Amino acid sequence: MTRPLPEYAVADLEYLNVLDCVRLTNDDAVALGLFAIQVIKEWDLNLAVEIALGSDVVFKAKLKDTNAENDSWLAGKAAAAVRFDEPSLLIKLRHLAAGAPFEDRTDVDHDRVKAHGGSIPLRVGGKVVGTLTMSGEPDALDHEAAAEALARFLDSRRHSF
């Protein structure tokens, strides 16, 4: 079964800019990674997932046909999310809504910073402390899977306190 490709508008994604974790330790990052793998397997997706805290990759997994080629996409999407302090898909959509595709920016190294869906900043106390990033499917689906994994993780934390 092929998962339908989601469609998003800027307003659909802005809630992700206010999501906050109570804490985010290495163990929490691994737990988030396990939720990501659960989503990837349930939805039968071809995805790599990477969770970084600061510049430290704490969790990384490559499922199905993902491979080293996904690494630059994982890094580039995460770099965009950190630089612009919001999900990589939201960056892309804001630029498209303004009529100026992100790829047209001359102040960005497009080999290192990629405004394609799949990376969500992780915040503690409103400050970005890391990223959850997925790559391997069309970018809207990468984003949807990452957002679902983060929602499941945050929901599990609400019930554990």
Buried (B, 14 or more C-beta within 10 A) or exposed (E): EEEEEBEBEBEBBEEBBEBEBEEBEEEBBEBBBBBBBEBBEEBEBBBBBBBBBEEEBBBBBBBEEBEEEBBEBBBBBBBBBBBBEBBBBBBBBBBEEEEEEBEEEEEBEBEEBBBBBBBBBBBBEEEBBBBBBBBBBBBBBBBBBBBBBBBBBBEEBEEEE
